[in-house]
């Protein structure tokens, strides 16, 4: 695994790029603090486990306040998992095409190895915490890698996806008060609110994709969800409060950007809106004793 300090061109920088840089720096500092110790592995693991047991606040408005809970002296197992996820470019169809600071050593790449290590980080973290937004983000990236390694029909992916849904419901992101606010320009945009909306929309859309592929019932239904998709904001603006406010003010009244740019949020918003309509079709196609009238279909 090779780390490049520069995240690449500014237009490809996302919050995960910034997070990875800070986590790598924190990891180096952690290693240096126990350098030469006979119990190096145990001491590093002890710090990670103790930090993971601390509760995470997922209500911060700014990215810096939120990510500080996973960096510096607060580095956790979720942080290590994000490094492996970033190495594989796991996020969405748009972000995966951007430059990554972490690269495989030539001829050493193994997606199976990454999948296993992300799984270990998730399972260890779940021993110390019931769940948080970063852990849920890690779970949905792990599920995405599972489809590439084992396929959409594999039980490995089904288990990963079901964990995403159960944690999403446990955290209340399907009907989060903040994430359920009307899709209008807020007085002050919040990183955590937009992150929650993205996680919900991504998992909801994936759930409907599985229905169309397998014909099995969905795990999520729009009838029990009130959260809305994220605003159409660029990846790079999420790390700066000033830029976030500026770009938010430039959106139209429905939350779409007016510059004609396509970002990760644009893609996920579109997928969610299509999945929401498809969920209505699923009810008619798979529902038990469903009697759809012509008026309902129209």
SULMOQUI-V729296 format. One record per residue. SS is DSSP state (helix for helix, strand for strand, loop for the rest). PHI is phi in whole degrees, 0 to 359 (NA if undefined). NEAR is the number of other C-alpha atoms within 10 Angstrom. Layout:
BEGIN
{{SS/PHI/NEAR} {SS/PHI/NEAR}}
END
This chain:
BEGIN
{{loop/NA/11} {strand/244/11} {strand/251/16} {loop/253/11} {loop/296/12} {loop/273/14} {loop/285/20} {loop/105/14} {loop/306/9} {helix/301/9} {helix/284/11} {helix/249/18} {loop/280/22} {loop/242/19} {helix/295/17} {helix/291/22} {helix/299/23} {helix/296/18} {helix/298/22} {helix/298/25} {helix/300/19} {helix/288/19} {helix/292/24} {helix/299/20} {helix/298/14} {helix/295/19} {helix/293/19} {helix/297/12} {helix/296/14} {helix/295/18} {helix/296/14} {helix/294/10} {helix/292/13} {loop/245/14} {loop/298/11} {loop/88/9} {loop/286/10} {loop/288/9} {loop/248/10} {helix/305/14} {helix/300/11} {helix/294/11} {helix/291/16} {helix/296/15} {helix/297/13} {helix/297/12} {helix/297/16} {helix/298/23} {helix/291/19} {helix/297/14} {helix/292/20} {helix/294/24} {loop/285/16} {loop/282/13} {loop/294/13} {loop/252/17} {loop/267/12} {loop/255/18} {loop/238/14} {loop/291/14} {loop/277/16} {loop/255/19} {helix/295/19} {helix/301/17} {helix/295/15} {helix/289/18} {helix/288/24} {helix/298/15} {helix/285/20} {helix/238/24} {loop/232/20} {helix/59/18} {helix/289/15} {helix/260/18} {loop/304/25} {loop/230/25} {helix/293/26} {helix/299/25} {helix/297/28} {helix/295/20} {helix/298/26} {helix/296/24} {helix/298/23} {helix/294/25} {helix/293/26} {helix/293/21} {helix/302/21} {loop/270/21} {loop/69/21} {loop/271/20} {loop/201/21} {loop/200/15} {loop/296/13} {loop/270/15} {helix/295/19} {helix/293/14} {helix/273/12} {loop/276/16} {loop/297/16} {loop/235/22} {loop/289/20} {strand/266/23} {strand/230/16} {loop/289/13} {loop/296/10} {loop/306/8} {loop/68/6} {loop/244/8} {loop/295/14} {loop/209/11} {helix/293/17} {helix/296/14} {helix/297/11} {helix/298/20} {helix/301/22} {helix/294/14} {helix/290/17} {helix/296/26} {helix/300/18} {helix/298/14} {helix/298/21} {helix/295/21} {helix/293/14} {helix/295/16} {helix/299/22} {helix/291/17} {helix/287/12} {helix/245/16} {loop/216/16} {loop/286/13} {loop/154/18} {loop/201/19} {helix/297/19} {helix/295/20} {helix/294/23} {helix/295/24} {helix/299/24} {helix/295/26} {helix/295/26} {helix/288/23} {helix/290/26} {helix/297/28} {helix/296/28} {helix/297/22} {helix/293/24} {helix/299/24} {helix/293/17} {helix/283/13} {helix/274/16} {helix/247/13} {loop/100/14} {loop/294/18} {loop/268/12} {loop/283/12} {helix/296/12} {helix/298/15} {helix/292/21} {helix/300/17} {helix/295/12} {helix/294/20} {helix/294/25} {helix/295/17} {helix/294/16} {helix/301/26} {helix/294/22} {helix/295/14} {helix/289/19} {helix/301/23} {helix/291/16} {helix/299/13} {helix/283/17} {loop/79/16} {helix/287/26} {helix/287/27} {helix/216/19} {loop/295/19} {loop/304/12} {loop/289/17} {loop/285/25} {loop/262/18} {loop/297/14} {loop/307/13} {loop/281/16} {loop/235/14} {loop/293/17} {loop/285/13} {loop/296/9} {loop/219/12} {loop/295/21} {loop/234/20} {helix/299/25} {helix/295/22} {helix/296/23} {helix/294/22} {helix/294/22} {helix/298/30} {helix/298/26} {helix/296/25} {helix/299/22} {helix/299/29} {helix/295/27} {helix/297/24} {helix/291/24} {helix/299/26} {helix/295/22} {helix/296/18} {helix/299/22} {helix/287/26} {helix/297/17} {helix/294/18} {helix/297/17} {helix/292/13} {helix/276/10} {helix/253/10} {loop/80/13} {loop/276/12} {loop/298/17} {loop/286/18} {loop/268/14} {loop/237/18} {loop/232/17} {helix/299/14} {helix/293/8} {helix/244/9} {loop/238/17} {loop/235/15} {loop/291/24} {loop/240/25} {loop/291/26} {loop/290/25} {loop/295/25} {loop/280/26} {loop/254/23} {loop/288/22} {loop/298/19} {helix/292/19} {helix/282/20} {helix/290/26} {helix/272/21} {loop/240/15} {helix/297/17} {helix/295/13} {helix/293/14} {helix/298/21} {helix/295/18} {helix/298/13} {helix/289/17} {helix/294/24} {helix/291/17} {loop/271/15} {loop/284/18} {loop/279/13} {loop/290/11} {loop/257/12} {loop/93/22} {loop/264/21} {loop/285/21} {loop/254/11} {loop/262/8} {loop/78/7} {loop/274/11} {loop/247/13} {loop/242/19} {helix/300/19} {helix/296/26} {helix/300/21} {helix/295/15} {helix/290/25} {helix/301/24} {helix/296/15} {helix/298/19} {helix/295/24} {helix/298/15} {helix/291/13} {helix/294/22} {helix/297/18} {helix/292/12} {helix/297/16} {helix/298/22} {helix/293/14} {helix/294/13} {helix/299/20} {helix/301/15} {helix/288/15} {helix/284/13} {helix/249/14} {loop/295/11} {loop/278/8} {loop/57/7} {loop/276/10} {loop/239/9} {loop/281/11} {loop/272/8} {helix/297/7} {helix/296/6} {helix/295/8} {helix/293/9} {loop/286/5}}
END
